[in-house]
Amino acid sequence: MKKALLVVSFGTSHKETRDKTIGAIEQFLSNAYPDRELRRAFTSGMIMKVLKKRDNIHIDNVSEAMEKLVEEGFQDVIVQPTHIINGEEYDKMAEQIEPFVTSFDNICMGKALLTSSEDYEEVCKAIMEEVPELDTTKNKSAKGETALVLMGHGTGHFADSAYTALDYRFKALGYENVFVGTVEGYPELDLIVEKVKEYAPKRVVLMPFMVVAGDHAVNDMAGEEDSWKNTFENSGFEVSCILRGIGEFQGIQQIYLKHTVDCQ
């Protein structure tokens, strides 16, 4: 029986962060399934067009990837998205997979990063493992000194509520210095700035809550003009940025792997 592991991502046009994040997740999952052939698909049409025009790189969309698996005689397929929430991109992926479901003997689709209540707690802990100096539950000297602000993407989809739920979960776990905001959803930057002012730290550390540290992280978060960095600096804070996508974090990769196991 021919088996495949299809990893589906939103995508990015930045090669370095693509290799460190999406590529790292793909390899981590593939190592756990040596009997399955690894395949890649993106859901962002804009990203795929940029890669094709600029770099002459073709990345399959989900429909194309599924068609190839059928044509090549694969019978057992695991589809695992690297999407953070079960939002528009996840729905798009599911819709494109649906016509092919009966073409395989077995097919299963894993969930996005933030799905179960357990996921939220594991994500909080996985992130704090990467910034131990800001973990106020272990480093008492960090209390009140530094706030960690995570920049999520946000969406008009009802799954946007995941970001607020994550912020709440950080606080419930004792990470009162962690704040979650979004670029295109809720909580908005203005609200996060007010919450950080109430916490009154000396310093603010910005980090993307995105799989890749792409355009939003480089420009909207850490850019020199009209960025989150500028906004916090103008509010009187000393600001630094961590330009790492959470796809680099092994704790996050482990959650995706758990979701592939759970879907079978």
N, C-alpha and C positions, 0 to 999 in steps of 0.2 A: 504494500500500500504506500503510495506516494503521499508524504506529509509536508505541509508548509506552515510557516509562521509569518504572517503578514503584519508588520508593524506600521500603523497609520498615524501620521503626524500632521499638524497644521503646516509645518514647514518653515524654512528660513532661507534667505538669500545669502547669509553670512557663512562662508565655508568653515572658518575656524570654530565658531560656536556650534555649527551643525555637527561637526565631527565630535566635539567634546560632549555634546548633549544628546541629540537624536541618535547619532552614530553610537554613542556609548550605551544608551538604553537598548538599542537594537542588538548590540554585541552581548550585553549582559543577558538579555532574554534568550538569544541564540545559544549561548553557552549552556543554558539550562535545558535546551531541547536539541541536542546534537543530531537527533534523527529527523529533524525538520529543516527544510530549505528556507532560508531567510529571504523575505521579500519586503520591499518598501513602497509606501504610497503616501502622498500628501493630499490634504483637502483644500488648501488655499490655491485657487486658480491664479491669483495674482502672483504668488511666489513662483509657481510653476512656469508662468509666462516669462518672468524676469530671468529665471535660470536658463530657460531655453534661448531667449534672445541674447542675453549677455554672455553666458558661458557655454552655450550650445549643449546644455545638460538636460536630458529629458527625464522627468520623474513621473511615474504613472499616477493618475488619479485612482480613486478606489475602484471605479468601474473597469478601468483598463487593467488594473492588477488582478481583479477577479476573473476577467475574460481570459487572461493569460493562464491563470491557474486551471481553469476549465479546459482550455485548449491543450495544455501540457499534461493533462491526465491526473492532476492531483485529486485525491479522494478525501483527505482529512486535513482541515484547515483551522488554525487558531488565528483569530484577528484580535490584535491588542492595540488600542489607541494610546497615544501619549498625551491626549488632551487632558487638561486639568479638571474641567467640569463637564457635566453631561448637558452641554449647551447646543448651540446651532451647528457647530462643526461635528459634534458627536452625532447629532440627528441626521446631518447630511451623509455621514459615513454609513449609518444604519440603513438609510433609504437606498443608498447605492449598492449595498450588500444584498438587500432583500430579494431582488430578482434572481440571484444566483444560489440561494439557499438550497434549492432542490437538486442542484447540480453536483452536490458532494454527498458522500456517505455520512460524513460527520463535519460539522462546522460550528464553531462557538465564537462568541464575541465578548471580550473582556470589557470591564467598566473603566470609566475615566478615573483619574487620580482621586478626586474627592467624591466618593459615592456613599460609602457606609459611615456610620458614626465612628467606627474604629479607624477609618482612613484619616479622619480629621486629627485625631490624637497622634497617630503615627507620623503624619506629615509635620505637625508641630515639632515633634521630637527630632525628626530627621533634619529639619532646618536648623534647630538649635545645636545639634551636634556639629554643624558646619561653622557655627559662630560661637564657640564655647565661652569666649571672653564676654559675651553679652548675656549669658544665661544667668539671670538673677536668682534662679532656684538653687544654683550651686556656687555662684560667685557673689557673695553678699556685698562686696565692694562695688559691684556694678549697679546696685540699686540707686536709682535717681540720677546716675551719671550719664547714661547713654540710652537712647531709644533706637530700636530697629524698626524701620518703616519698610514694609514689603509692598512693591508696586505690582498689582495684578492687572490683567488686561481689562476685564469687565465686559459686559454684554447686555444687549436689550432683552435677551432671553430670560425666562423666569429663573434659570439656574444661576443668575447673578447673585442670588441670595447666599450662595456658597461662600462668597468672600466675607460677608458680615459674620456668617457662622464660624468661619475660621478665626477671625479676629476675636470673637467671643471665646472660642476654645483655647486660644493662647492664654487669655486672661484667666480662664477657669483652671488651667494647668499651672498657674503661678508666674507666667511670663507677662507681667503687667507692663513691661517696657516694649512690647511688640505691638505694632499697629499695621493693619492691612487696608490698603486703599486700592483704587482702580483708576485706569486711564479713561475708560469708556463706559463705566458703570457706577455702582455704589458700593462702598463709600467713596465719595469724591475727595480730591486733594484738599479742598478748603476745609472740609470736615476733619480730615486727618490732622491738618495743621493745628486746628483748634484743640483736638484731643491731646496732641503732643505738647502743646503749650500748657495744658492743664497738668500734664505729668511733670513738666518743667525740668527736662534733662539739660545737661550742658552741651551734649553732642547728639547728632542724629546720624545714623548709618542707614543708607539707602541700599536696597537690594531688590532685584526683580523677582517677583513670584510668578515666573514664567519658565517654561521648559528651556527656552534658549534666551541668551542675552543678546537680542537682536536690535532692531531699530528703536523700539520703545525704550529699551534699557539705555542704549547709547545716547539717544537724542532726548526723548521725553523725560527720562530720569536723570541722566548725568550730563546732559548737554550744557553748553555755555550760555544759551539764551532760552527764556521761557520754559525752563525745566523745573522739575521737582527740587533739584539741587539749589537752583536760584531762589525758589520760593522759600525754602527753609533757611537759606542764608540771609535772605531779606527779612526773615522773622527773627534774626538774631542768633541763630544756631551755628555752631561749628559743624560742617557737614563732610562726610566721606562716603564713597560709593563702592559697593562690591559688585563688579561686573561679571557675575557668574550666573548662568541659568541653572535652575534647580535640577535639570536633567543630568547635571554632572554629579549630583549627590547620590552615593550608593544607597542611602536609606530610601530615597525616592525611587530609585531603580528597583529596589526590593519590593516596594508596594505594587509597582506595575507587574512584577513577576507573580506576586500573590494573586493578582487579578486574572492572570492567564490560567493559573492553577484552579481558581474558583469557578471559572466559566466552563470547565470541562465536565 
